[in-house]
Structure formats: structure tokens, C-alpha cells
Amino acid sequence: MFLVLFSQPLQQTIAKNVDAFPFQIRPLMAAAADVFDQIQAPHQRHYNGIPFPLILTPNPKSPTVSHHLPQSIRAHKPWLESRLHEAGAVLLRGFHVDSADEFNEVVEAFGFEELPYIGGAAPRNKVVGRVFTANESPPDQKIPFHHEMAQVPEFPSKLFFFCEVEPGSGGETPIVLSHVIYETMKQKYPEFVQKLEEHGLMYTRVLGEDDDPSSPIGRGWKSTFLTKDKIIAEARAAKLGMKLEWLEDAVKTVMGPIPAVKFDKSRQRKVWFNSMVAAYTGWEDKRNDPVKAVTVGDGSPLPGHIIYDCQKILEEESVAIPWQKGDVLLIDNWAVLHSRRSFDPPRRVLASLCK
């Protein structure tokens, strides 16, 4: 499997767009051009002339750069952060990141504070350092679009994904700009969106004691709250604003009302910050009915036809670039929703969450 790429030297991009950047960042742009080269892929989209995602590769004029990505990140961190803020997602490709340990070094190089995975639904296993497996649900299952941990009040601001083993086929991680979805939904369903903005959403999920790898939401309560003690679990749930109801061999969790739409202060725009489609179409296993998994915050049911149309809009607006071994994808969780397509094994994608 390969992806045909069309080179666009970063120096040319800087020359054309330098006036659009703050004065303070311009010297950093020139220095970054010696390290990073910007390329285009057929799968990309462009919004107001900005590529989504931004794809950076090693500058071919600096052949040693590809072997020193963490060092390059530390040297050009302000520039990389500015590009992430502008584009919403940055794909680093061709930098010889070959293992979980090397991926962990990349994450550490950015210097973002780690976010413990408390309250999330996906079954995951820690690999090394700040790195753990991405959702380990079966390969034939799709994972619908969502903002990471949108169903809890403390969520990551940034996500890293790393392709350690390239999929046999499929297995992309589609991404979509959240403000585009909000604007589309607001225009098409103004009354529904207004109701969501007024009442938020309520999420309900039943957790078993231990993880269920056959389910996309199969994280048991022990790993969800990082404890085997029910009293500690209740305290951690309460800190999240989550109510627990203990059952015979499980626990029912109720979260909300929690906002379905948030205001991104750094970009001054509203975003479709929720897991509504993911919960309504994908939170299904032997303990959970997806239709009951999410409701409007006032307790009223969600209109199914609107949810499925939202799912269609998400797919239509999304970008899905096939994974290549060694790819590192950095996502601004405030700006971008992501999902996972079904795949033919093998596939191993690792992740890391940052505050």
C-alpha cells in the first residue's frame, strides 16, 4: 500500500504566506523550512487555503533530519504549535519513528502535560511511558466520529497517534473539522442545535467489572477509574460529575447534562464537541443499547433521522489518509473529531493523550 504525494517545498509556502503570520513567528518559519518540507496528498482538503491535515516530511536537503525528529521538535516547537493551531491536525511522515519507545520520545519532545485516561470508554493497554494502544475493538467494527472523551468534563486538548504496523487494508483514522460540522448542522437543523445548546447531552453506559475486548466501549469500571476499590471509583466518578449505580456484576454510569457544543476561545468559534453520533450508533454491546446511551440533557430522546444525517455529514466532510508505518498524527482535540474504519489485520496504532 502506498500514497502518491506531490511535493510542495515549505520554502515556497513561506514565501507566499509570510505576511499572514504574526511578526514574531516569521523567523521561526524560515528556520523550520530547513528541517520540514510540506507536501500535499490527494486525500487532503483545503479550508480558506489552509491544508487539512498539514503534512510535514523531512527536508530532502537535510538528510539527517529524519533520524532526529525529537530534537527537531524541541528546536521548532513554537512553529509546530502555530501550524497545529492553524490546521487542526498535523501528519508527520517519513521521520523514521519505528517503535513505541521512539514514539514516546516524540510525544515527550513536545512537552505537553500528560492526561490520565480516566472516564474514557475504549479498551486500551499501556505500552511504554505515555503511550498506550488505541481502541482495541475488533477490526471488523467501525468506531464513529467523536471528540476524545467529550462525554466527561476533563478531556485532552491534544492527541497523538502513531502507526507502528501498517494495516493490511482499511483502518484509516478519518478526521473532520468540528466547526464545519457545527455550522452545517446549525444551518440544516437550527431548532435541534438550539435545543442541544440549551440542554446539552446525557450519556449513560453500563460497565462490567473487567475489560471486554470484543466491545468498542468495553472498558470495565476497574480500568475506567484506575482502581479495584468501589469507594475510590465513586470518588473519582464524583470528581468527573458522574453518577454511579452499582448492579449485580456491573455499574451504570450517568454523565451530564454536559455541553454538546463548546466555544473554542483560541479560535473564537463554536465546535461540535460531543460523542453524540458515536454513542447513538456505536455504544452497543451485551450491556448497552446505543439508542439509550445518549439523550438530550432534559431527558428527551434524540431524533434518529437527524443523528444518522449528522453521521452522513461527518463522513462527507472528513479526510482519511491511509496510514503508513512510522506516521505520527497530532490532533488538536478542540478542533477535530476522529474515527476509525474497519480493517484487515495486521494493524497496530498507538496513542497518547495530553492536557
C-alpha positions as CSV (number, residue, x, y, z in Angstrom):
1,M,0.0,0.0,0.0
2,F,1.3,3.4,-0.9
3,L,0.2,7.0,-1.2
4,V,1.2,9.2,-4.1
5,L,2.5,12.5,-2.8
6,F,3.0,15.8,-4.7
7,S,5.9,17.9,-3.3
8,Q,5.4,21.5,-2.3
9,P,8.5,22.8,-0.7
10,L,7.9,24.6,2.5
11,Q,10.1,27.5,1.4
12,Q,7.6,28.3,-1.3
13,T,4.7,28.2,1.1
14,I,6.5,30.5,3.5
15,A,7.3,33.0,0.7
16,K,3.7,33.1,-0.4
17,N,2.1,33.4,3.0
18,V,4.7,35.0,5.3
19,D,2.6,38.2,5.7
20,A,-0.3,36.2,7.1
21,F,1.7,35.1,10.1
22,P,2.5,37.2,13.3
23,F,5.7,39.1,13.1
24,Q,7.2,37.1,16.0
25,I,6.8,33.7,14.2
26,R,8.3,34.7,10.9
27,P,12.0,33.9,11.9
28,L,10.8,30.5,13.2
29,M,9.2,29.8,9.8
30,A,12.5,30.3,7.9
31,A,14.4,28.1,10.4
32,A,11.7,25.4,10.2
33,A,12.0,25.3,6.4
34,D,15.5,23.9,6.8
35,V,14.0,20.9,8.7
36,F,10.5,20.3,7.5
37,D,9.1,20.1,4.0
38,Q,5.3,20.5,3.4
39,I,3.7,18.1,0.9
40,Q,0.2,17.5,-0.4
41,A,-1.8,14.3,-0.8
42,P,-4.8,13.6,-2.9
43,H,-6.9,13.0,0.2
44,Q,-6.4,16.4,1.7
45,R,-8.9,19.2,1.9
46,H,-8.3,22.9,2.0
47,Y,-10.3,25.4,4.0
48,N,-9.6,29.1,3.3
49,G,-6.4,28.0,1.6
50,I,-5.2,26.0,4.7
51,P,-4.5,22.3,4.1
52,F,-6.2,19.8,6.3
53,P,-4.3,18.0,7.6
54,L,-1.0,19.7,7.2
55,I,1.6,17.0,6.1
56,L,5.2,17.6,7.0
57,T,8.2,15.4,5.9
58,P,11.9,15.8,6.3
59,N,13.5,18.4,4.1
60,P,15.4,16.3,1.5
61,K,18.3,18.9,1.7
62,S,18.9,17.9,5.3
63,P,19.2,14.1,5.1
64,T,20.0,13.6,8.8
65,V,16.8,15.3,10.0
66,S,14.6,12.3,9.5
67,H,16.6,10.4,12.2
68,H,16.3,13.2,14.8
69,L,12.6,14.1,15.0
70,P,12.5,14.7,18.8
71,Q,15.5,17.1,18.5
72,S,13.8,19.0,15.6
73,I,10.5,19.2,17.5
74,R,12.2,20.8,20.5
75,A,14.0,23.3,18.3
76,H,10.9,24.3,16.4
77,K,8.1,23.7,18.9
78,P,6.5,27.3,18.7
79,W,6.3,27.0,14.9
80,L,4.8,23.5,15.0
81,E,2.3,24.6,17.6
82,S,1.3,27.5,15.5
83,R,0.8,25.3,12.4
84,L,-1.3,22.8,14.5
85,H,-3.5,25.7,15.7
86,E,-3.9,26.8,12.2
87,A,-4.6,23.5,10.5
88,G,-6.2,21.5,13.4
89,A,-4.1,18.4,12.6
90,V,-0.5,17.7,11.5
91,L,0.8,14.5,10.0
92,L,4.5,13.8,10.4
93,R,5.6,11.3,7.8
94,G,8.9,9.8,6.8
95,F,10.8,10.6,10.1
96,H,12.0,7.1,11.0
97,V,9.8,6.7,14.0
98,D,9.9,2.9,14.2
99,S,8.9,1.8,17.7
100,A,6.7,2.7,20.7
101,D,9.8,3.9,22.6
102,E,10.6,6.3,19.7
103,F,7.0,7.5,19.5
104,N,7.1,8.2,23.3
105,E,10.2,10.3,22.7
106,V,8.3,12.3,20.1
107,V,5.4,12.9,22.5
108,E,7.8,13.9,25.2
109,A,9.6,16.3,22.9
110,F,6.5,18.5,22.6
111,G,6.5,19.0,26.3
112,F,2.7,18.8,26.8
113,E,1.4,17.6,30.1
114,E,0.1,14.0,30.1
115,L,-3.6,13.4,30.7
116,P,-4.5,10.2,32.6
117,Y,-7.2,8.1,30.8
118,I,-9.9,8.3,33.4
119,G,-13.5,8.1,32.4
120,G,-12.9,7.0,28.8
121,A,-14.9,4.1,27.2
122,A,-12.3,2.5,24.9
123,P,-10.4,-0.7,26.0
124,R,-6.7,0.2,25.9
125,N,-3.4,-1.2,27.3
126,K,-0.4,0.8,28.3
127,V,2.7,0.1,26.2
128,V,5.5,2.3,27.4
129,G,5.9,5.7,29.1
130,R,3.0,7.9,28.0
131,V,2.0,5.5,25.2
132,F,-0.9,3.1,25.1
133,T,-2.9,1.2,22.4
134,A,-5.6,2.9,20.5
135,N,-9.1,1.5,20.8
136,E,-8.7,-2.3,20.6
137,S,-12.2,-3.2,19.5
138,P,-12.4,-5.9,16.8
139,P,-11.1,-5.0,13.3
140,D,-14.5,-5.5,11.6
141,Q,-16.0,-2.8,13.8
142,K,-16.0,0.9,12.8
143,I,-15.6,3.5,15.5
144,P,-17.8,6.5,14.8
145,F,-16.7,10.1,14.9
146,H,-16.1,11.7,18.3
147,H,-14.0,14.2,20.2
148,E,-11.8,12.3,22.5
149,M,-13.5,11.9,26.0
150,A,-16.2,14.5,25.1
151,Q,-18.5,12.7,27.5
152,V,-16.5,13.8,30.5
153,P,-15.5,17.3,31.7
154,E,-11.8,16.7,31.7
155,F,-10.7,15.8,28.2
156,P,-7.4,16.0,26.3
157,S,-6.5,19.1,24.3
158,K,-4.2,17.2,22.0
159,L,-4.0,13.6,20.8
160,F,-1.1,11.7,19.2
161,F,-1.5,8.7,17.1
162,F,1.4,6.5,15.7
163,C,1.3,3.8,13.1
164,E,3.6,1.0,14.3
165,V,2.2,-1.6,12.0
166,E,0.6,-0.6,8.7
167,P,-2.9,-2.0,8.1
168,G,-3.4,-4.8,5.6
169,S,-6.2,-2.7,4.1
170,G,-8.6,-0.1,5.5
171,G,-8.0,1.0,9.1
172,E,-7.7,4.7,8.4
173,T,-8.3,7.3,11.1
174,P,-10.7,9.8,9.4
175,I,-10.6,13.3,10.8
176,V,-13.0,16.2,10.3
177,L,-13.1,19.9,11.4
178,S,-15.6,20.3,14.2
179,H,-16.6,23.9,13.5
180,V,-17.5,22.9,9.9
181,I,-19.9,20.2,11.4
182,Y,-21.4,22.7,13.8
183,E,-22.0,25.3,11.1
184,T,-23.6,22.7,8.8
185,M,-25.8,21.3,11.4
186,K,-26.8,24.8,12.6
187,Q,-27.9,25.7,9.1
188,K,-29.7,22.4,8.4
189,Y,-31.3,21.8,11.9
190,P,-31.4,25.1,13.7
191,E,-34.1,24.1,16.3
192,F,-32.3,20.9,17.1
193,V,-29.0,22.6,17.5
194,Q,-30.5,25.3,19.7
195,K,-32.0,22.6,21.9
196,L,-28.6,21.0,22.3
197,E,-27.0,24.3,23.1
198,E,-29.6,24.9,25.8
199,H,-29.8,21.5,27.4
200,G,-26.6,19.6,26.4
201,L,-26.4,15.8,26.4
202,M,-26.8,13.0,28.9
203,Y,-24.6,9.9,28.4
204,T,-25.4,6.5,30.1
205,R,-23.2,3.5,29.9
206,V,-23.1,0.1,31.8
207,L,-19.6,-1.1,32.6
208,G,-18.6,-4.6,33.5
209,E,-16.0,-5.3,36.2
210,D,-13.2,-6.1,33.7
211,D,-12.4,-5.0,30.1
212,D,-14.3,-6.6,27.3
213,P,-12.1,-6.5,24.2
214,S,-15.0,-7.6,21.9
215,S,-16.7,-4.2,22.5
216,P,-15.7,-0.8,21.3
217,I,-16.9,0.6,24.7
218,G,-15.7,-2.5,26.6
219,R,-13.6,-0.7,29.2
220,G,-14.5,-2.2,32.6
221,W,-15.0,0.0,35.7
222,K,-11.7,-1.0,37.3
223,S,-9.6,0.3,34.4
224,T,-12.0,3.2,33.8
225,F,-11.4,4.6,37.3
226,L,-7.9,3.0,37.7
227,T,-8.9,1.2,40.9
228,K,-10.4,-2.0,42.2
229,D,-11.9,-0.2,45.2
230,K,-15.6,0.8,44.7
231,I,-15.3,3.7,47.2
232,I,-12.3,5.1,45.3
233,A,-14.2,4.6,42.0
234,E,-17.2,6.6,43.4
235,A,-14.9,9.4,44.4
236,R,-13.2,9.6,41.0
237,A,-16.6,9.4,39.3
238,A,-17.9,12.2,41.5
239,K,-14.9,14.4,40.6
240,L,-16.0,14.0,36.9
241,G,-19.6,14.8,37.8
242,M,-20.6,11.2,37.0
243,K,-23.2,9.3,39.0
244,L,-22.8,5.6,39.6
245,E,-25.4,2.9,40.3
246,W,-23.9,-0.4,41.3
247,L,-25.5,-3.5,39.7
248,E,-25.0,-7.2,40.5
249,D,-21.9,-7.6,38.3
250,A,-21.6,-4.1,36.7
251,V,-22.1,-0.4,37.3
252,K,-24.4,2.0,35.5
253,T,-22.7,5.4,34.8
254,V,-24.7,8.6,34.1
255,M,-22.8,11.6,32.9
256,G,-24.4,15.0,32.3
257,P,-26.0,17.1,31.3
258,I,-22.8,18.1,29.6
259,P,-22.4,20.6,26.7
260,A,-22.8,19.3,23.2
261,V,-21.4,22.5,21.7
262,K,-18.4,24.3,23.1
263,F,-16.8,27.6,22.3
264,D,-13.2,27.4,21.2
265,K,-11.8,30.5,22.7
266,S,-8.4,30.3,21.0
267,R,-10.1,30.4,17.6
268,Q,-13.3,32.3,18.6
269,R,-15.7,29.8,17.1
270,K,-18.2,27.2,18.2
271,V,-17.4,23.5,17.8
272,W,-19.5,20.3,17.6
273,F,-17.8,19.0,20.7
274,N,-19.6,15.7,21.6
275,S,-19.8,12.0,21.2
276,M,-23.5,12.0,20.2
277,V,-23.2,10.1,16.9
278,A,-20.6,7.7,18.4
279,A,-22.8,6.9,21.3
280,Y,-26.1,6.7,19.4
281,T,-24.7,4.5,16.6
282,G,-21.8,2.7,18.3
283,W,-22.2,2.2,22.0
284,E,-23.6,-1.3,21.7
285,D,-22.7,-4.5,23.4
286,K,-24.3,-7.1,25.6
287,R,-24.8,-4.5,28.4
288,N,-25.6,-1.4,26.4
289,D,-28.4,-0.2,24.0
290,P,-27.0,2.7,21.9
291,V,-30.3,4.5,21.5
292,K,-30.5,4.7,25.3
293,A,-26.8,5.6,25.7
294,V,-27.3,9.3,24.9
295,T,-30.3,11.6,25.2
296,V,-30.8,15.4,25.3
297,G,-29.9,16.8,28.7
298,D,-33.6,17.3,29.6
299,G,-34.1,13.5,29.2
300,S,-35.9,13.6,25.9
301,P,-34.8,11.2,23.2
302,L,-32.7,12.2,20.2
303,P,-34.3,12.2,16.8
304,G,-32.8,9.2,15.0
305,H,-33.1,10.7,11.5
306,I,-31.0,13.7,12.5
307,I,-28.4,11.6,14.2
308,Y,-27.9,9.5,11.1
309,D,-27.8,12.6,8.8
310,C,-25.2,14.0,11.1
311,Q,-23.2,10.8,10.7
312,K,-23.5,11.2,6.9
313,I,-22.3,14.8,7.1
314,L,-19.3,13.8,9.2
315,E,-18.3,11.2,6.6
316,E,-18.8,13.6,3.7
317,E,-16.6,16.3,5.3
318,S,-13.9,14.0,6.6
319,V,-10.4,13.3,5.4
320,A,-9.0,9.7,5.6
321,I,-5.3,9.5,4.7
322,P,-4.1,5.8,4.6
323,W,-1.7,5.0,7.4
324,Q,2.0,4.4,6.6
325,K,4.4,2.8,9.0
326,G,6.1,5.4,11.1
327,D,3.3,8.1,10.7
328,V,2.7,10.4,13.6
329,L,-0.6,12.2,13.6
330,L,-1.1,15.1,16.0
331,I,-4.7,16.3,16.5
332,D,-6.0,19.4,18.3
333,N,-8.9,17.8,20.1
334,W,-10.6,21.2,20.4
335,A,-10.7,21.5,16.6
336,V,-11.1,18.0,15.2
337,L,-13.2,14.9,15.6
338,H,-11.8,11.5,14.6
339,S,-13.0,7.9,14.0
340,R,-11.6,4.6,12.8
341,R,-12.5,2.5,9.8
342,S,-12.7,-1.3,9.8
343,F,-9.6,-3.1,8.6
344,D,-7.9,-6.3,7.6
345,P,-5.1,-7.1,10.1
346,P,-2.4,-6.6,10.9
347,R,-2.7,-3.0,12.2
348,R,-1.2,-1.5,15.3
349,V,-1.8,2.2,16.1
350,L,-0.7,3.6,19.4
351,A,-1.9,6.7,21.1
352,S,-1.0,9.3,23.8
353,L,-3.3,12.0,25.4
354,C,-2.2,15.4,26.5
355,K,-3.8,18.1,28.7
